[in-house]
Amino acid sequence: MKKQQEQAFTLLGLTWPIFLEQFLQTVILNIDTLMLGKYSDRAVAAVGVANQIMTSSHFLFGFVTVGLGILISQLLGAGKDREAAKIASISIGLNLVMGILVSIGLVVFAKPLLHLLKLPPELMSDGVSFLVWTGMFSFASAFIVTADTILRMHGYVKQMLLLTFTVIFLNIAGNYLFLYGPFGMPVLGVQGVAIATDVSRLIGVAIAVILLVKMMRYPFSVRDVIRMPSKVVKEMLRIGIPSAGENISYNVSQIFITYFVSMLGTSALTTKIYTQNITMFVFLFSISIGQATSILIGRLIGAQRQDEAYRVCYRHLRIGLLIAFGAGCLLVIFSKPLLGLFTSDPEVIRLGRTLLLLSLVLEAARACNVIVISALNAAGDVRFPVYAGLVSMWGISIPLAYLFGIVCQLGIPGIWLAFIADEWLRGAVMILRWRSQKWRNVRYSVVSGEIPL
């Protein structure tokens, strides 16, 4: 087992299982959309807006998992495996509490949140139903993403494929049963899709527990899960809140963008959802390389090999840019048949093809941001990406989206142009930050042993 784990710590050894896991998770989002598209285009729009809220709320779990990932990777790089296990136990307790609070919030405030996004009245019933049913089991997602981070940082990326594949298979089977009603099953529509998602998540929790017990070198401590020592929690959140803040800021800004798109009508909203589902496959390459980069750089920093970490970031960035551009070209070439999988509406297909062409430029910039920000976070430089992201997203992306899309009447292509400006500016700033090497001066008390575990 140890030999297999060591072999995994190369870019390729880490990236391909992470990519497959992320790919499978994206497949289920697209299959939900595809299956719902055959059921009702209106249901797709309602679930798409509800999922925007779900995604944004689940990024709160990053307060714990981002800090967890940085500390575990540096502790393992320093050879402190037992301390890494204690951090993992504490993080599970923290995110379970966070998950329960998110579950309650989404159930109680489902309708007001959808009203805030200006979901059309004819879509409100489906939107509320989906958000309530999936929201009440957010605690299960909190546990799964925490387990995923723990196992991934230990190098057990292949094992996580088992969990992901099982959850997806169960979700697809549930969608089929509740959307098409075989064997006399009731056709529950959007509610049925939500129930299938919930059941698959709960089974995923059970599998995650088995993997954690079986794969970890040191056993988890129920005592650490419950007691959650304040100094350790404080340091973990001190790291996690700023570094997760960049992702949260991005997703909150996307809620405002969704509001602008809703102003353009149902066709524009549906086009946005379909296009983003397709381009997500390009983004997966960037995410996978970014996560692999984070694991490797975190361990190198923990082992005091900063010079090697500096070079690794640039090497991975070059690879990520080439892959993102190449994959984007394929999506442009096959844009019409890909969009045809989701809809036969000619207006949606026309707009979607324009957005896929613009995404060729957009995805390269996103790759740059994901990879370099992952490197900065792994090295402990967690605050700068947040500050730069806040300025760029709220000072450039949102104002330009409104200016181009609404005021200049360019519609949704104008909003994509705003995305491009935001991502390229932030990408340039992040590269300059990495080149400055200010991240070399960051130290954490948990890793150094100043805070005992």
N, C-alpha and C positions, 0 to 999 in steps of 0.2 A: 504493500500500500504506500509506504514512504517513497519507494522508487518511482511509482506512478505519479505521485504528487510532485516530485522534483522535476520529472520530465514535462509536467504541465507548465512550468514556469518559463515559457518562451512566448513571444508574441503570438505565434501561430497556435501553440498548444493551449493558450488561454482564450484566444479570440474565437476560434471556430466553435467550441461548445457554448460560449457566451452568445455568439451570433445565432446559433441554432435555438437556444433557449429564448432569446429575444424574438427571433423569427416566429417561433411557435406561438408566443404570446400575441404577436401582431396578427398572425393568421386567425386567431380566434376573434379578434376585433373585426377583421375583415369578413370572416364567416358570419358573425352576428349581423353585420351590415348587409352582406349579400343575401342571407336568408331572410332578413327583415325586408330587404328591397323587393323580394318576390312576394312578400306578404303585403307591404304598403310603403310607398315612398314617404308618406307623412310620418309613419312610424320611425323611419330612418332619421328624419330631421329631428323628431322629438327625442329619440334616444341619443343622437349625436350631441345635442345641447346638454342633456342630463349627464352624459359621460364627461363633458367638459368640466362640470362641477365636481364629479367624482374624481377625476384625474387631479384637479387642483387641490381638493381636500386631502387626497392620499399623499400628496407631496409633503404634508405635515409630518409624515412618518420619517421623512428625510432628516428632520431635526436630530433623530437618534441614529439612523442607519449611516448617514454620511460621516458623522463623528466616530461611530463604531468602526466603519471601514478603515478610516485613517489610523485610528489607534491600534486596531488589530494588525494591520499590515506592518506598521512600524515596530510593534512589539514582537511579531514573528521574525521580522528582519533582524531584531536585536537578540533573538534566541530566547525570548520570554514567553514560551507557549502556555505555561500555567496562568500567567497574568492575562493573556489573551482570552483564555476560557472564562475567567472571572468577568472580564469586560463584556463578553458575549452574554453571560447570564443576566447581568444588570440591564443590558439593552433590551432583552426580551421583556422584562418586567416593565420598563419604561414605555415601550411601544404598545404593549397590551393596554396600558392605561390610556395612552393616546388614542388607540383604536376604538376603545369603548366610548370615549368622548366624541369622536368623529361620528360614530354610528348614531349616537343620540342626536347630534346636531343635524345630520342629514335627514333623519326621519321627521324631526320636529319642524325644520325650516325648508323642507323640500319645495313647497309651493311658492313661498316668498323668494327663494333663490331663482326659481325659473321665471317668476315675474320680473326679477331684476334684470334678467337677460332678454326680456321682451319676447319670450316664447309666444308665438301666435296662439290665441285662445283655442283654436281647433286642434292644436297639438298638446294642450296643457294636460289633459287626462292621461295620455300615454306617458308624457314626461314625468308627471308626479308618480305614477305607478312604478315606473322603472327606477326612479331615484330613491323612493322609499324602500322598495324591496332589496335593491342592491346595497343601499346605504346602511341598512340595519346590520349587515354582516361585514362592515368595514374592519372590525377588529380581527377578522380572519385574514384579511389582506395584510394588516399590520404585522401579524405573526409571520406570514409567509415571506414578506419582503425582508424581515429581520433575519430569518433563517437563511434566506438566499444570500444575504450579505456575509453572514458568518461562514457559510460553507464556501462561498466564492473566494473570500480572502484567504482561506486555508488551502485553496487550490482545487477544491472538489467541484469543479465546474461541470464535469461530465455527469456527476450524480444528480445535479439539479435538473438535467434533462428528463429524468424519470418523473419527477414531480410535475414539471410543466406539461409533458406529453399526456399524463393521466388526467390532469385538470382539463386540458383542451378536449380530449376525447369525450369526457363526461359532459362537458359543456355543449359540444356539438350534438351528442345523443339527446340531451335534454331539449335543445332547440328544436330538433326534429320532432320529438314527441309532442311538444306544446304548440308548435306552429302548424304542423300538418295533421295532427290527430290520428296517427295509425293505431291499430289495435283498440279502437274505441276511446282513445285518450281525448280529454277535452282540449279544444283549441283555445289557448289562453293568450295568444298574441304577445304583446310586449311584456306583460306580466309573466308569461311563461318563460321568456328569454331571461328575465331577471331571476326567476326561481332556479333555472338551470345553472346560472352563474353562481348563485349562493350555494347550491348543493356541491358543485365542483370545488368551490373554495374550501368548504368544511372538510371535504375528503383530502384536499391538498394540505390542510393543517395537520391531519393525522400522518400523512406521508412525511411531512417536514419534521415532525417529532421523531419518527423512526430514523430518518437520515441523521439527525443531530445526535441521537443516542448511539447510533452505530458507527459513525464516521469520526467523531471527535476523539482526540487523543486523551484529553482530560475530561472527566464527567462534569456535567452542568450542576450547579449548586442551586437548589430551590431556595436556600437561604439568601443567596445573592439576588435572585429574581425578586424576592419579596422585600428585602431590607433596603436595597438601592442606596448605598452610602452617598451622602450628600456631596462630598468633595469630588468623588468620581463622576457623579451625575452632572455636577456643575461644569467640570472640564469637558465632558462629552458634549454637553449642550453648547458650551462656549465655542467648540469647534463646529458642531453640527448646525446650529441655528444660522450663522452667517453663510456657511457653504451650501446649505440647503436653500438659503434665502434666494440665491440666484435662480434656481429652478422654480421656486414658488413665485418670484417676481415675474418670471417669464409666463407662467401659466395664468397668473392673475391678469397679466396684460392681455393674454389671449381671450379672456372673458370679455374684456372691453372690445377687442377685435370682433369677437362673435356678435356683440351687440351692434357694431357697425354693419356687419354682414347681414344681420337680421333686418336692418333698415333697407337693404337692397332687395329683399323678398325671399320667398321660399326657394326659388331656383338657385339663387346665389348661395344660400345656406347649404342646400343639398350638394352643390358643386364643391364647396369648401370641404365638406365632410368626406366626399368620395376622393377628392384629390389628395387630401392629407393622409387618408388611409393608404393610398397607393405610394406616395412619396415616403411614407414611413419605412418602406422596405429599403430605401436608399439610406435613410437616417440610421437604420439598424447597424450598418457597417461602421458608421462613426461612433455610435454608442458602444459597440462591442470593442472596437480598438481603444476607445476612451477608458472603458472599464479595465481592460487588460493593462493599459498604460498606468492606471491608478494602482493596481496591484503591484506591478513591477517597481514603479518609482517609490511607493510606500516602503517596500522591503529594502530597496537600495538606500533610502534615507535612514531607515532604522539601523542598517549595517554601516552607516557613515561613509557611503560611496556616492557622494554628491556629484562628482564629476561625471560618473557614468550615468547618473540620473539625468543630468543636463543633456547629454547626447541622445539618450533614449527618447526623450520628448520630441526632438526634431526629427529623428528617424521615423517614429510612428506618425508624426504629422504628415510627412511626405507620402507615406503609404496611404494614409486616410484620405488625403486630397485626391490622389489618383483613383482610388476605388470609388469615392463619391461621384467624381466626374464621369467615370466610365459607366457606373450603374445608372446615373441620371440620363446619359445618352440612350441607353437601352429603353428607359421608360418613355422618352420622347419618341423614339422610333415606333414603339408599340402602344402609343397613347390611346389610339382609337379603340382597338380591341380590348384593352385593359378597362377603359371606362365603360365599354359595352357590356362588361361582366356585371356591372352594377345597375345600369339604367339604359333605356332606349330613348330617353328625352334628348332630341337633337340640340337644344339650347344648353343643357347641362354638359353634353359631350363637347360642344364647341368651346364653352368656357373652360372646361377641364383641360382640354388640349393646350390652351393658351397658358394656363397655370402650370402645367407640367413643363412647358418650354422655359418659363421663368424660373421654375424650380431647379433647372440645370445650373443656374448661377447661384441660386439660394443655398442648395445643399452643400456645395463646396465650402461656403462660408460657415455653415452650421458645423461641418466636420472640423474646421479649424477651431471653433469655439469649444466644442465638446472635448476634443483631445487635449488642448492646452489648459482648459479649466480643470479637467481631471488631473493633469499633472500638477497644477498649482495647488489644488486641494490636497492631493496625496502628500505633497511636500509641506503642507501646513499653512500655506498662504491662502487662507479661506476668506478673508474680508475684502480684498481688492476686487475679485470677480463680482462680488455683490454690488459694491459701490459703482463700478463701471457699468454693470448690467442695469442698475436702477436709472442711471443717467441716460443710457442709450435707449432702453426700452420705453421709458416714460417721457424722455425728452425728444426722441427721434421716431421710434416705431409707431406709437399711438398717434402723435400729432400728424405725422406724414400719412398714416393710414386714413385718418379722417380727411386730410387735405386732398390726397390723391383720389381716394375712393368715393367720398361724398361730395366735397366742395367742387373738385374738378370733374366730377362725374365720370371717372375712369372705371368705376365699378370695382369688382373684386380683383381684376388685374392690377389696379392702382394700389390696392392693399398689399398685394404680393411685392410690388416695387418698394413699398415701405419696409417690408420684412428684409429685403435684400440690403437696403441701406443700413439698417440696424445691425444685421449679422456681420457685414463686412467691416463696419467700423469697430465693433467689439472685437472681432477676430484680430485686427491689426493691433489694438490696444493690449490684448492678452499676450500676443507674441512679444511685444516690447517689454511687458512685465516679466515674462519668463527670462528674457535675455538679460534683464537687470540683475537677476540672481539674488534678489532680496529675500527669497524664500529660504536661503541657506541659514539665516539667523533665527528661524523659528524653532522653539523647543517646547515639548509637552511634559508636564510633571508626572503624568501617569507612566509615560515611556521611560523617563529618566529615573523613576523610582522615588521621586520626592513625595508623591502621593502613594502611600502603600495600599496594596490590594490584598 
